[in-house]
């Protein structure tokens, strides 16, 4: 399984600032179909010659002003239909405030951990013989290295990380300009973050349609309710009774 991760956040000085990490899980056998059909969709609506001529960004597609344009609404609707067609599974976790990226000198932040927990739970339940490979939107070599070290340290040294046997412990980095998976993760992260900041009007329909593609896990015996879209507390570890979005 391929897992593409991106984030969306508001500045720390902005009112009701939030940070959201999203993950898009797509089976590797479906990814080429997703890539091809997304390019066809971009070409049909935006008349691009190459897929990389239009990098999907939530902040360009899902603002109130953008969604007043019929082409944008049609594109987003078709994108959501494509997600369902290829069986994409979505996850998003939200925290109050603005967080920093992982660094090699600090523990892996809860937003990363919360995504790992959700993806591994999905893999155990739905694809126990398979492995999930994480792809982050690359930033620069130094930052990518810090994220990779923190990720790998958590997977190799922390008891939770060692228990996640359905996740490859090495993360990979891709350029979102040519990575449809990371572009989709950006759109999901933006929609969830802005909706939770308070924009529940024009975004609500799209948020609900995205949430239909999430995976939820409940175990009453262990008092666990793990929602695909979820607000998590800042404390460690992210608790199973965090507020559902």
Steps between C-alpha positions, in 0.01 A plus 500: 500500500616852420437775756541865402524764774467878498406771748304823529525758775416851611769731636547496876388862527170441319181449701400138561814373325502131415744255341379202298691202364324288242580161347367349179533122473478345153575142401805490274303305238252791481749784506578505128127514427465791743798681346373452142139596569600807700711620207204439268281702735748789510525493122122487448420792733815711498646404158848432636756325282682328787380384840766710673369816330233516772597412857190452713491723808216520748555874545439548126203265463303526822473866594156659497599705196643199312189290558286770345654399167309215328824347365646471850183343639488251213868416541471438875187288455672288235808470720289365786333253264844384381610444861203274555557321169858400586417416862710775660484504881539835673626596844545842664599606851478851643665679793454848640777745416787480256747213533852465366617218279672202656867545581770249581549649847136480607236231530279432202205743536155364579356584159746262335438235764124532466519437125728200550258353753205536264678363196639201689157423647348510151774273367455247780126485438481526121838395357690305768741344249592835343729786600434875491767731358488868600575780252542853635503816294870580475621838627880513491774251577563618857131502596431168327791348687367620836154362430643168380719460809214577740267267311753217493598548866136474601445188292815329629521616864153585630281211615210629290716534192642151542143368526403650162606199299294598195695822434838523327724685752671712233308802365542627145473851358350613172449826314132588527512665157523154343335297777120479467483319835663790684283748312188319618636495856544879478137546396377277783717673761386846393131408501516342846713776651288785369179327595625448853623859522134590458414512129211256523275666246627465145747221592258278690376300201852426378617416852217250545569341163866460590408352837300230322834369372660464844557184701371484857589236757310427818573241767254527794694238698808724502304828509658611172332716239748592229340742254641560154460877543574597858614782724771379736621652826851646526600254772689181421380250401205603279208358691234277344218712648608815316223702346364377168482765225 
